[in-house]
Amino acid sequence: MSRVVRFHALGGPDVLRLEERVIPTPGAGEVLIKVEAIGMNRADVMFRTGRYLEKATFPSQMGFEASGTALAVGAGAHGVREGDAVGVLPGFDISKYGTYGDHAVVPHAYVLPQPQGLTHVQAAGLWMAYLTAYGGLIEAGRLMAGDWVVISAASSSVGLAAIQIARQAGARPIATTLTSAKRDALIAAGAYAVIATEEEPLGQRLQEHTEGKLNCAFDAVGGPQVVDLAEAMAPKGTIVVHGALSSEETPYPLKQALKKSLTLRGYVYTEVTKDPDCLARAQSFIAQGISAGTLRPHIDKTFPLDKVIDAHRYLESNQQFGKVVLTT
């Protein structure tokens, strides 16, 4: 038998149930993985509460990513062999193929060899954060060496990955966070400067730090602050919005967009995972960074699988600095 986390209705952490099932068998094009560690994401909370882009089909599994060992490979699946250490990419139907469990069946297109030099816990925190940040900054944001980039919600796993990726690209990242509590940690993580948006005027501080030469914004928040970002942008700058943490409407800064020829675009990680050429570029960039030591997932806290409700409560508290991981 094997444990799996499911939920049968939308709601708070208490809707999550740890259930037993027979170890599943992979079908055509699928891989069975013995899961060692599971990366948690804010999207998990949004999915559980019905606020994510994808909607749950009950009873629903959950979980976007994991690391472990390939136990069995279905007919037609390629790129992985039994016994391989592997990681799971986000992008599949998580109601059907979720990773919260002792075992996971995943379409082979979303299974990659685990990079050398990472533990299972570190590898579980790799793909969602680093593919999201790579695609948003390098592919969509066209970030170049010497550019100034502002990264919102920077203490999240995606935010910290974005700081590292920006530094690897030779850019200069500015981190935003709600309060000053995480300022020192963000500077230590590689940010050139930190702006506490509940304590400081965002637009003014961006102007001071970049002298009006902000080239790119990688924004997980949306809402009214998009106007401040636009006002601080350099001509032909790009605002990449990849999240909607703000509960307020996001205005389109038309006058600044016209005046400066700005690009403001939405972005989701599947732009990388569903494009084989883009995914190959991302894999190469990330592998180089891991080998060089410039990219390394920051693990905040781990929870055993049977404490999944506690883990979700912690995830919702916004106390974390980096990745929260479940272990089996």
C-alpha positions in Angstrom: 0.0 0.0 0.0 1.0 3.6 -0.5 -0.1 6.9 1.2 -1.5 9.7 -0.9 -2.9 13.2 0.0 -6.3 14.0 -1.5 -9.0 16.5 -0.9 -12.8 16.1 -1.6 -13.9 19.8 -1.3 -12.3 23.2 -1.5 -11.3 24.9 1.7 -8.7 25.4 4.4 -5.8 23.0 5.2 -8.2 20.7 7.1 -9.7 19.5 3.8 -6.5 17.6 3.1 -6.7 13.8 3.8 -3.9 11.3 4.0 -5.4 8.2 2.5 -4.1 4.7 1.5 -4.2 3.2 -2.0 -2.6 0.4 -3.8 0.8 1.4 -5.4 -0.3 2.6 -8.8 0.9 1.1 -12.1 2.1 3.5 -14.8 0.2 3.5 -18.1 1.5 4.2 -21.5 3.7 7.3 -21.5 3.8 7.4 -17.7 6.5 6.9 -15.1 6.0 5.6 -11.5 8.2 7.4 -9.0 9.1 6.5 -5.4 8.8 10.0 -4.0 11.4 11.1 -1.5 10.6 14.8 -1.2 7.8 17.1 -2.4 8.2 20.8 -3.1 5.4 23.0 -1.8 4.2 26.2 -3.6 1.8 29.0 -2.9 0.0 27.7 -6.0 -0.8 24.6 -3.8 -2.9 26.8 -1.5 -4.5 28.5 -4.4 -5.4 25.2 -6.0 -6.8 23.8 -2.7 -9.0 26.9 -2.3 -10.2 27.2 -5.9 -8.2 30.3 -6.8 -5.7 28.8 -9.1 -5.8 28.8 -12.9 -6.6 25.1 -12.9 -9.6 23.8 -11.0 -9.7 20.6 -9.0 -11.7 17.5 -10.0 -12.7 15.6 -6.9 -11.4 13.6 -5.3 -8.3 15.6 -6.2 -4.7 14.9 -5.7 -2.3 17.9 -5.5 1.4 18.8 -5.8 3.4 20.2 -8.7 6.8 18.9 -8.1 8.8 16.2 -6.4 12.1 14.3 -6.4 12.7 10.5 -6.1 13.5 7.4 -8.0 11.9 6.0 -11.1 10.5 2.5 -10.2 8.7 1.6 -13.4 8.4 3.1 -16.9 5.2 2.6 -19.0 5.2 1.7 -22.7 6.3 4.6 -24.9 7.8 6.6 -22.1 11.4 7.7 -22.8 14.1 9.8 -21.4 14.1 7.9 -18.0 15.1 4.4 -16.9 14.2 2.4 -13.8 16.5 3.3 -11.0 17.2 6.8 -12.2 17.1 9.7 -9.7 14.5 12.0 -11.1 12.7 15.3 -10.6 9.1 16.1 -11.5 8.4 19.3 -13.5 5.1 21.2 -13.0 2.7 21.4 -15.9 0.6 18.3 -15.8 -3.0 17.8 -14.6 -2.4 17.9 -10.8 -5.9 16.6 -9.9 -4.9 13.4 -11.7 -1.1 13.3 -11.3 -0.4 15.1 -8.1 2.9 14.5 -6.3 1.7 14.5 -2.6 2.3 10.9 -1.7 4.7 8.0 -1.2 4.4 7.2 -5.0 3.5 9.4 -8.0 2.6 8.5 -11.5 3.6 11.3 -13.9 3.6 11.7 -17.7 7.2 11.1 -18.9 7.4 14.6 -20.5 7.4 16.0 -17.0 10.2 13.8 -15.6 13.8 14.9 -15.8 17.1 13.5 -14.5 17.9 14.9 -11.1 20.9 17.3 -11.4 24.0 16.1 -9.7 25.1 17.9 -6.5 21.6 18.2 -5.0 20.0 16.2 -2.2 16.4 14.9 -2.7 15.1 17.7 -0.5 17.0 20.4 -2.5 15.9 18.8 -5.8 12.3 18.9 -4.8 12.5 22.6 -4.5 14.2 23.1 -7.9 11.9 23.0 -10.9 8.9 25.1 -10.1 10.9 28.0 -8.7 13.8 28.0 -11.2 11.8 27.3 -14.3 9.4 30.1 -13.3 12.2 32.5 -12.7 14.2 31.5 -15.7 11.3 31.9 -18.1 10.1 35.1 -16.6 13.5 36.8 -16.5 15.5 35.4 -19.3 12.9 34.4 -21.9 10.0 36.9 -21.3 12.0 39.6 -19.6 15.0 39.5 -21.9 17.3 40.3 -19.0 20.8 41.2 -19.9 24.1 41.7 -18.1 24.1 45.1 -16.4 20.3 45.5 -16.3 18.4 46.5 -13.2 15.5 44.2 -12.3 13.0 44.4 -9.4 11.8 41.1 -8.0 8.6 41.2 -5.8 7.7 38.7 -3.1 11.4 38.1 -3.1 11.6 35.9 0.0 9.5 33.2 -1.7 11.2 30.2 -3.4 10.5 31.8 -6.8 11.8 35.2 -5.6 15.0 33.7 -4.2 15.5 31.7 -7.4 15.0 34.9 -9.4 17.7 36.7 -7.4 20.2 33.9 -8.1 19.2 33.7 -11.8 19.5 37.5 -12.2 23.0 37.4 -10.7 24.0 34.5 -12.9 22.9 36.6 -15.9 25.0 39.5 -14.7 22.0 41.7 -13.8 21.4 43.7 -10.7 18.4 42.5 -8.7 16.4 44.7 -6.3 14.2 42.7 -3.9 10.8 43.8 -2.5 9.2 42.4 0.6 6.4 43.6 2.9 8.5 44.6 5.9 12.1 45.0 6.9 12.2 41.7 8.8 13.8 39.8 5.9 16.0 42.6 4.6 19.4 41.3 5.9 18.5 37.8 4.6 17.6 39.1 1.2 20.9 41.1 0.9 22.8 37.9 1.9 20.8 36.0 -0.8 22.2 38.4 -3.4 19.9 41.4 -3.7 21.6 44.7 -4.4 19.0 46.5 -2.4 15.7 45.7 -0.6 12.5 47.8 -0.5 10.0 47.1 2.3 6.7 48.1 0.5 4.7 48.5 3.7 7.3 50.9 5.1 8.8 52.7 2.1 7.4 54.3 -1.1 8.1 51.7 -3.8 8.3 54.1 -6.8 10.6 56.6 -5.1 13.0 53.9 -3.9 13.2 52.3 -7.3 14.0 55.7 -8.8 16.7 56.3 -6.2 18.3 52.9 -6.7 18.3 52.7 -10.5 18.2 56.5 -11.4 15.2 55.7 -13.7 17.0 52.9 -15.5 14.9 49.9 -14.3 14.9 47.5 -17.2 12.7 44.7 -16.0 10.2 43.9 -13.3 9.4 40.3 -12.3 6.2 40.8 -10.3 4.3 38.2 -8.3 1.9 40.7 -6.8 0.0 42.8 -9.4 -2.4 45.3 -8.1 -1.9 49.1 -7.9 1.9 48.8 -7.5 2.2 48.0 -11.2 1.8 51.8 -11.7 4.8 52.4 -9.5 6.8 49.9 -11.5 5.8 51.5 -14.8 6.9 54.9 -13.6 10.3 53.6 -12.6 10.9 51.8 -15.8 13.5 52.8 -18.4 12.3 53.2 -22.0 11.4 49.9 -23.6 11.4 48.2 -20.3 9.4 45.0 -19.5 7.1 44.2 -16.7 6.5 40.5 -16.3 3.5 39.7 -14.0 3.6 36.1 -12.9 1.3 36.2 -9.9 -1.7 37.8 -8.3 -1.0 38.1 -4.6 -2.7 41.5 -4.5 -6.5 41.3 -3.8 -6.9 44.6 -5.7 -7.5 45.2 -9.4 -4.4 45.6 -11.5 -4.6 48.8 -13.6 -2.9 49.1 -17.0 -0.5 52.1 -16.9 -1.4 53.3 -20.3 0.3 56.7 -20.3 3.6 55.3 -19.1 3.4 52.4 -21.5 2.9 54.9 -24.4 5.5 57.4 -23.2 8.2 54.7 -22.7 7.2 52.0 -25.1 6.8 49.6 -22.3 5.9 45.9 -22.4 3.5 44.6 -19.7 2.7 40.9 -20.0 1.4 38.0 -18.1 3.6 34.9 -17.7 3.2 31.4 -16.5 5.8 28.6 -16.2 4.1 26.4 -18.7 5.6 28.7 -21.4 8.8 26.9 -20.6 7.6 23.4 -19.8 5.4 23.1 -22.9 8.1 24.4 -25.3 10.9 21.7 -25.8 13.4 24.2 -27.1 12.8 26.7 -24.3 12.9 23.8 -21.7 16.2 22.7 -23.1 17.7 26.2 -22.7 16.3 26.4 -19.2 17.8 23.0 -18.3 21.2 24.0 -19.6 21.2 27.4 -17.8 20.1 25.8 -14.5 22.5 22.9 -14.8 25.4 25.3 -15.4 24.3 27.3 -12.3 24.1 24.2 -10.1 27.5 23.0 -11.3 29.1 26.4 -10.6 27.3 26.9 -7.3 25.5 30.1 -8.3 22.1 28.4 -8.2 21.1 26.5 -5.1 17.5 26.0 -3.7 17.0 27.6 -0.3 15.1 25.2 1.9 13.3 26.9 4.7 11.6 24.0 6.5 10.6 20.4 6.0 7.6 18.5 7.2 6.8 14.7 7.1 4.0 13.8 4.8 1.7 13.0 7.7 2.0 16.6 8.9 0.7 18.0 5.5 -2.0 20.0 7.2 0.6 21.7 9.5 2.8 22.3 6.4 -0.1 24.0 4.6 -0.8 26.2 7.7 2.8 27.2 7.8 2.8 27.9 4.0 -0.2 30.2 4.5 1.5 32.1 7.4 4.1 33.6 5.0 6.8 33.1 7.6 9.0 31.1 5.3 12.2 32.3 3.6 12.5 29.9 0.6 11.1 26.5 0.0 8.8 24.4 2.2 9.3 20.7 1.5 7.3 17.5 2.5 9.3 14.3 3.0 8.0 10.7 2.8 
